[in-house]
Amino acid sequence: MTNRHAVVVGAGIGGLTIAVALHRRGWDVTVCERAPEAPVTGAGIGLAPNALRALGAIGVDVSRAIGSAVPATMGVRRPDGRWLTRAGTEDMKARYGMAPLAVPRPALTATLSAALPPSALRYGTEVTGVDDAEGRPTVRTAAGPGLPADLVVAADGIHSPLRRAYFPAHPGLHYIGETAWRTLVEAPDLRIAAMSETWGRGKRFGVTPLADGRHYLYATAVVPPNTPFTDPRTELRQRFGSWHAPIPALLDRVRLLDPADVLRNDLYDLAAPLPRLHHGRIAWLGDAAHAMAPNLGQGGCQAIEDAVVLAHLLPAGERGDGGDGDGYGYGDQDGDGRESRDTADPAVPAALAAYTAARLARTDAVRLRARRVGRLGVLRNPVAVAVRDLALGATPDRLALRGMDDLFNGFRLPAR
């Protein structure tokens, strides 16, 4: 018997999650990542209840590996510190069974990487193309001979070369009008108990306590694309130094020992949905499939959902054994007691079509909702800002929380 082999392009959150999910279903997995090594710096990521449930479905307990500390309160504030809307952690636990968990991205990628055989991870390996995507794909890399695969997963990020290659008529990315700064700081003495996002006029500032005791800071401002900035700490102080506590004190903790200490990126989302999330034996997930604005904190969460649903729909890795004993086996795919290895085997292409059917509508709805929320956050007209703040402040907190039901309760494993 032989195992099916998947080549995953990209070792981000989505790429590592699908690698872990497939490995646990019996697949041989190779993850090709063009970066020379795993990240040791970076920003934070919020794992909403839907993402935590998806990770739990493949046996990944993030809280056990990274920590489970959560803030007492989450919500939106004005620059003077007044809360416009907020929800308590206990209320979220009562409604969704768990509260969101915020963790450093490098810690999450390390946790996922540790669940894979060391030989599965190939850093410094840039994928240059895929041959015979509709037959038996071979993944070409700059590092050596091609890698034959039963499945190729394009988790190659927002600027996905594989997306451009296989959907050349797609309009590509759309600049949402903002640039963003992200960093991690140490501030245990400030005793910050709230996860907050503060909305001003055309700019926002977020503070997220992480499970390891640090704080994830992010800020956005409306600027033209490719605007040059020299000193991010000075820029942040000029824009946000007069806002409510603890923002000024947190800005004083920002380090600039290394260029990676503060990440800055112009923000883009996908201009339109892809016509499908697969082509032949290639599947797209995460930002490569549906890049979205970070206004709902769902970009990484939807990548995790993609990965878990895709692995669930695919046949078991070992050929001809009738399943892998975890309740997800497919058994005989062609009626003769064997799962064939040749390119006529319909199991993988059929699963990818089911993946598109299961994920395309949900991810595009989240993408559009994130764009709409962003339009509120970047308002600059004083009258429009006042109306926005009045409307948010007048909405009962329980109704605002209920508005997240479709996101936080939306993860489902589809029927096969």
C-alpha positions in Angstrom: 0.0 0.0 0.0 1.2 3.6 -0.7 0.1 6.9 0.8 -1.3 9.8 -0.9 1.1 12.8 -1.0 0.2 16.5 -0.6 2.5 19.4 -1.3 1.5 22.5 0.6 2.8 25.8 -0.7 3.4 28.1 2.2 4.0 27.6 5.9 1.7 30.2 7.3 -1.2 29.5 9.6 -3.4 28.0 6.9 -0.6 26.0 5.3 0.6 24.4 8.5 -3.0 23.7 9.6 -3.8 21.7 6.5 -0.5 19.9 6.8 -1.2 18.8 10.3 -4.8 17.8 9.4 -3.7 15.7 6.4 -0.8 14.2 8.3 -3.2 13.0 11.0 -5.4 11.5 8.3 -2.5 9.4 7.0 -1.2 11.5 4.2 2.4 12.1 3.4 2.9 15.9 3.5 5.6 18.2 2.2 5.4 21.9 3.1 7.4 24.2 0.8 8.2 27.7 2.3 10.3 30.2 0.5 11.4 31.9 3.7 14.7 30.6 4.9 13.5 29.7 8.4 10.4 29.7 10.7 9.5 33.2 12.0 10.7 34.2 15.4 9.2 37.7 15.4 5.8 38.9 14.2 2.5 40.0 15.4 -0.4 38.4 17.2 -3.5 36.6 16.0 -6.9 36.3 17.5 -8.5 32.9 17.4 -12.2 33.3 17.6 -14.5 30.4 18.8 -15.0 29.2 15.2 -11.2 28.8 14.7 -10.7 27.1 18.1 -13.5 24.6 17.3 -11.9 23.9 13.9 -8.5 23.3 15.5 -10.1 21.1 18.1 -11.6 19.0 15.3 -8.1 18.0 14.3 -6.9 17.5 17.8 -4.9 20.8 18.2 -5.3 22.4 21.7 -3.7 25.8 21.4 -4.4 26.7 25.0 -2.4 23.7 26.3 0.6 24.6 24.1 0.6 28.4 24.4 -1.6 29.4 27.3 -5.3 30.3 27.9 -5.3 33.7 29.5 -8.0 35.9 28.0 -8.9 39.5 28.7 -11.9 40.3 30.9 -13.5 42.7 28.4 -13.5 43.2 24.6 -15.0 46.1 22.6 -14.7 49.3 20.7 -13.8 52.7 22.3 -13.5 56.3 21.3 -10.1 58.2 21.4 -11.2 59.7 24.8 -11.5 56.2 26.2 -15.3 56.0 26.3 -16.6 52.5 25.4 -18.9 52.4 22.4 -19.7 48.7 22.7 -18.2 45.9 24.8 -18.7 42.3 25.8 -17.4 40.4 28.9 -15.4 37.3 28.5 -17.9 35.3 30.6 -20.8 36.5 28.4 -18.9 35.2 25.4 -18.2 31.9 27.0 -21.8 31.5 28.0 -23.0 32.2 24.4 -20.3 30.4 22.4 -18.9 27.9 24.8 -15.5 29.6 24.8 -13.9 33.0 24.5 -11.5 34.2 21.8 -7.9 33.5 22.5 -5.1 35.8 21.3 -1.6 34.3 20.7 1.7 35.4 19.1 1.8 34.1 15.5 5.3 32.6 15.9 4.1 30.6 18.9 1.1 29.3 16.9 3.2 28.4 13.9 5.7 26.6 16.2 2.9 24.6 17.8 1.6 23.5 14.4 5.0 22.7 13.1 5.8 20.6 16.2 2.8 18.3 15.2 4.6 17.5 11.8 7.5 15.2 11.1 10.6 17.4 10.8 11.2 16.1 7.3 7.8 17.5 6.2 9.0 21.1 6.5 11.2 22.5 3.7 12.2 26.1 4.4 14.1 28.0 1.8 12.2 26.2 -0.9 10.4 28.5 -3.4 7.7 26.9 -5.6 8.0 28.2 -9.1 5.0 26.4 -10.7 2.9 23.3 -11.0 2.9 21.0 -14.0 -0.1 18.8 -15.0 -2.4 20.2 -12.4 -5.4 18.3 -13.8 -3.5 15.0 -14.0 -0.8 13.9 -11.6 0.7 17.3 -10.5 4.4 17.9 -10.2 5.4 20.9 -8.1 8.4 22.7 -9.5 10.8 24.4 -7.0 13.9 26.4 -7.2 15.7 24.0 -4.9 15.8 20.8 -7.0 13.8 18.2 -8.8 10.0 18.4 -9.0 7.7 16.9 -6.3 5.0 14.6 -7.6 1.8 15.0 -5.7 -1.8 13.7 -5.5 -2.8 17.2 -4.2 -1.3 20.7 -4.2 -2.6 23.1 -1.6 -1.9 26.8 -2.5 -1.5 28.5 0.9 0.9 31.0 -0.7 -0.6 34.2 0.8 -2.3 37.3 -0.4 -0.1 37.8 -3.4 -0.4 34.1 -4.4 1.5 33.4 -7.6 -0.5 30.2 -8.1 -3.8 32.2 -7.9 -2.5 34.5 -10.6 -1.3 31.6 -12.8 -4.6 29.7 -12.7 -7.1 32.6 -12.5 -5.5 35.1 -14.9 -8.7 36.9 -15.6 -9.4 37.6 -12.0 -9.1 41.3 -11.1 -6.7 40.5 -8.2 -6.3 42.7 -5.1 -8.2 45.8 -4.0 -6.5 48.5 -1.8 -8.8 49.2 1.0 -7.3 52.7 1.7 -5.4 52.0 4.8 -1.9 51.1 6.0 -1.3 49.2 9.2 1.4 48.9 11.8 1.8 45.8 14.0 4.1 45.0 16.9 4.4 43.1 20.2 5.3 44.8 23.5 6.1 43.8 27.0 4.0 45.7 29.5 3.1 43.5 32.5 3.1 46.5 34.9 0.2 48.2 33.0 -2.2 45.4 34.0 -4.4 45.8 30.9 -7.5 43.7 31.3 -9.3 44.6 28.1 -9.0 43.8 24.4 -10.0 47.0 22.7 -10.1 48.7 19.3 -10.3 52.5 19.4 -11.9 54.3 16.4 -11.0 57.9 15.6 -11.3 59.9 12.4 -9.7 57.8 9.6 -7.5 55.9 12.0 -7.8 53.1 14.6 -5.7 51.6 17.3 -6.0 48.0 18.8 -4.7 46.6 22.0 -4.8 42.9 22.6 -3.4 41.1 25.6 -1.8 37.8 24.5 -1.9 34.4 26.2 1.9 34.6 26.9 1.6 37.9 28.8 2.7 40.3 26.0 0.5 42.8 24.2 -0.2 42.9 20.5 -0.6 46.4 19.2 -2.0 47.3 15.8 -2.8 50.6 14.2 -4.3 51.8 10.9 -4.5 55.1 9.1 -6.1 56.2 5.8 -3.2 57.0 3.4 -2.5 56.5 -0.3 -0.8 53.2 -1.2 3.0 53.0 -1.0 3.2 56.1 1.3 6.8 56.1 2.6 7.4 56.2 6.4 10.8 56.3 8.1 10.4 56.0 11.8 7.4 53.9 12.8 7.6 54.8 16.5 7.5 58.5 15.8 4.7 58.1 13.3 2.6 56.2 15.8 3.2 58.7 18.5 2.2 61.6 16.3 -1.0 59.9 15.3 -2.0 58.2 18.5 0.1 59.7 21.4 -2.8 61.9 22.6 -5.4 59.0 22.8 -6.7 57.4 25.9 -4.6 55.4 28.3 -2.9 52.9 28.1 -2.1 53.8 24.4 0.6 56.4 25.1 2.3 54.1 27.7 2.2 51.2 25.3 3.8 53.3 22.5 6.7 54.0 24.9 7.4 50.3 25.0 7.7 49.9 21.3 11.1 48.5 20.4 13.0 49.4 17.2 16.1 47.2 17.7 15.3 45.3 14.5 13.3 46.3 11.4 10.9 43.4 12.1 10.0 44.8 15.5 7.3 46.9 13.8 5.6 45.5 10.8 3.9 47.9 8.3 1.8 46.8 5.4 -0.7 48.5 3.1 -4.0 46.6 3.5 -5.6 44.8 0.6 -8.5 42.4 0.1 -9.6 40.3 -2.9 -11.4 42.5 -5.4 -13.9 39.8 -6.2 -14.5 36.2 -5.2 -12.6 33.5 -7.1 -14.9 31.5 -9.4 -14.0 28.4 -7.4 -11.4 27.4 -4.8 -9.8 24.6 -6.8 -8.5 23.7 -10.2 -7.7 20.2 -11.1 -5.8 18.9 -8.1 -4.9 22.3 -6.7 -6.9 23.8 -3.8 -6.5 27.4 -2.6 -7.1 28.4 1.1 -6.6 31.4 3.4 -5.4 34.7 1.9 -4.6 33.0 -1.4 -8.2 32.1 -1.8 -10.1 35.0 -0.2 -7.9 37.7 1.2 -10.0 39.9 3.5 -9.6 43.1 5.5 -8.6 42.5 9.1 -11.7 44.3 10.5 -13.3 41.2 11.9 -10.2 39.3 13.0 -11.3 36.5 10.7 -8.6 36.2 8.1 -6.5 33.6 10.0 -9.7 32.0 11.4 -11.1 31.4 8.0 -7.8 29.9 6.8 -8.0 27.5 9.7 -11.6 26.6 8.8 -10.6 26.1 5.2 -7.9 23.7 6.1 -10.0 21.6 8.5 -12.9 21.3 6.1 -10.6 20.5 3.2 -8.9 17.7 5.1 -12.3 16.4 6.3 -13.5 16.1 2.7 -10.4 14.5 1.3 -10.1 10.7 1.3 -7.8 9.0 3.8 -4.1 9.0 3.1 -3.4 5.3 3.0 -4.6 3.7 -0.2 -6.8 0.7 -0.1 -7.2 0.3 3.7 -10.8 1.5 3.9 -10.0 4.4 6.2 -7.7 5.5 9.0 -9.8 4.7 12.1 -10.6 8.2 13.0 -14.1 8.3 11.6 -13.1 10.1 8.5 -12.2 7.2 6.2 -13.5 6.8 2.7 -12.9 3.2 2.0 -13.2 1.7 -1.5 -13.4 4.6 -4.0 -13.9 2.6 -7.2 -15.8 -0.5 -6.1 -13.1 -3.1 -6.5 -11.7 -3.1 -2.9 -8.8 -0.8 -3.8 -8.2 2.9 -4.1 -6.4 3.4 -7.4 -3.3 5.4 -7.6 -3.5 6.6 -11.2 -4.8 9.9 -12.4 -8.3 8.5 -13.1 -9.0 8.1 -9.4 -11.8 10.5 -8.8 -11.5 10.8 -5.0 -9.3 13.9 -4.8 -11.0 16.0 -7.6 -14.4 15.2 -6.2 -13.3 16.2 -2.7 -12.0 19.5 -4.1 -15.3 20.3 -5.8 -17.0 19.6 -2.5 -14.6 21.9 -0.8 -15.5 24.8 -3.1 -19.2 24.1 -2.5 -18.6 24.1 1.3 -16.4 27.2 1.6 -16.8 29.7 -1.3 -20.1 31.3 -0.1 -19.1 31.5 3.6 -15.6 33.0 3.0 -16.9 35.5 0.5 -19.6 36.6 2.9 -17.0 37.2 5.6 -14.8 39.1 3.1 -17.6 41.5 2.2 -18.6 42.0 5.8 -15.1 42.8 6.8 -15.0 45.4 4.0 -18.2 47.0 5.2 -17.0 47.2 8.8 -13.8 48.8 7.6 -15.8 51.5 5.9 -17.2 52.5 9.3 -13.8 52.4 11.0 -12.2 54.8 8.5 -14.8 57.5 8.4 -13.2 61.0 8.6 -16.0 63.4 8.2 -16.8 64.7 11.8 -20.6 64.5 11.3 -20.3 60.9 9.9 -18.0 59.9 12.8 -20.5 61.4 15.4 -23.4 59.5 13.8 -21.4 56.3 13.8 -20.4 56.6 17.4 -23.9 57.5 18.4 -25.3 54.4 16.6 -22.7 52.1 18.2 -23.2 53.5 21.6 -27.0 53.1 21.4 -26.8 49.4 20.4 -27.2 47.2 23.5 -24.1 45.1 24.1 -26.1 41.9 24.0 -27.4 42.7 20.5 -23.9 43.6 19.3 -22.6 40.3 20.6 -25.5 38.4 19.0 -24.4 40.0 15.7 -21.3 37.7 15.8 -23.3 34.5 16.0 -22.9 33.7 12.3 -19.1 34.1 12.6 -18.4 32.4 15.9 -21.0 29.6 15.5 -20.5 29.3 11.7 -17.9 26.5 11.6 -19.4 23.2 10.4 -17.9 20.0 9.0 -19.9 19.3 5.9 -21.4 15.9 5.0 -19.3 13.8 2.6 
